[in-house]
Amino acid sequence: MNASIPASPVHAPSTQFPVENGELVIGGLPLGRLAARVGRTPFYAYDRGLLTRRVTELRAALPASIKLHYAMKANPMPAVVGHLVGLVEGIDVASAGELQVALDAGADPREISFAGPGKTDAELFQAVAAGILINLESFREVPVLAAAAAELGLPARVAVRVNPDFELKSSGMKMSGGPKQFGVDAEAVPELLAEIGRAGLAFEGFHLFAGSQNLRTEAIIDAQRQCFELAARLAEHAPGPVKFLNLGGGFGIPYFPGEQRLDLAPIGENLALIQAEAAQRLPRAELVIELGRYLVGEAGVYVCRVLDRKVSRGQIFLVTDGGLHHHLAASGNFGQVIRKNYPAAIGNRMSSPVDVASASVVGPLCTPLDLLADRMPLGHAEVGDLVVIFQSGAYGASASPQGFLGHPPVTEVLV
Ligand SMILES: *Cc1c(COP(=O)(O)O)cnc(C)c1O
């Protein structure tokens, strides 16, 4: 190879799914058989074994005392939430609708926490009745919760969601630092803590969430250190001991060419240091990491069928029955600045050479935005073949405009 020409970046290999006789295997089933079992395309399939494996890997890398929470907005499918309830210590919800799913799935209300910048009075009332922990994000929520607690004769369990005075560097989506609608600015938190004390709410701790989809270990370590420092400082103003300290998450997964999987080992070492310090400074605090896509993203695929194969001025288009109405993120329209391809393959022809033909995968919608793969080396495909989009277990079905253009909704299965 000519050293002066850099190799074009490639996708991290999706080796979590084995290949048998040229077919991708998901949840132990060859893709064709799985599609037959589901009975229709398109569908999302989530691999139960991979969800379990991911939690096991995290446990091995992180200190045993760190509690894992699942942020269920990443994938609220009831069966997925139900599976994870048995694997993690808590579920983080962001609406009364998610709360219902978490409770139905058997989550212990004591281990559910509720965050969100616009909780309605009705949602706050339901949360107190359920006995879950509410992450306060506004002064407005204090009197509403005090009234709910008085009416129900139950404690209003609260943690303060802090908008830190720093940002998570290299995060795909920044959710803290500077002016934000999330949480309460760190500098206003002492006043809020006093208010919580006056209103008689049951203070339990702090919630900090610096950002999402971070693939830089150093940045995550740095954010976790700073979050801990900030919480330890704010604890001096708290009306009671800190029992719960949610340091956020933000662990990313590789979606695009050139991205690498996170190295968990240094994150685990850093958390062990934080845990040791917490034992001194916040002796009653349980440390929590909340993860969404890191738990579910790599365990899921989106599968659609080729309806037509068109060649337009030399470019191959695989027209499928799936598209942006089911998988907005893969089309590049869910927060991406520059459109890049998700990893994809022809799932029933995994043994075919991929470099023979580059093709675009499009959907049935009458918009050029309906693009699942743009001129990608996929190998040969024909009508009836199954296109698989990897890294699709998070922010898929529930984060897509399924009503757009009136096509049928997508099916989801946990296998
Ligand atoms: C969205 C969100 C998460 C999950 O983010 P991921 O990138 O999926 O891990 C966690 N915590 C809060 C507060 C969130 O809003």
The ligand as an ORCA input file, in Angstrom:
! r2SCAN-3c Opt
* xyz 0 1
  C     -30.629     10.629     27.227
  C     -30.135     10.533     28.591
  C     -29.332      9.446     28.969
  C     -28.925      8.376     28.012
  O     -27.992      8.820     27.082
  P     -27.219      7.744     26.208
  O     -26.381      8.532     25.281
  O     -28.237      6.925     25.507
  O     -26.423      6.909     27.150
  C     -28.916      9.369     30.276
  N     -29.273     10.312     31.167
  C     -30.033     11.382     30.847
  C     -30.372     12.371     31.869
  C     -30.474     11.520     29.553
  O     -31.227     12.573     29.236
*
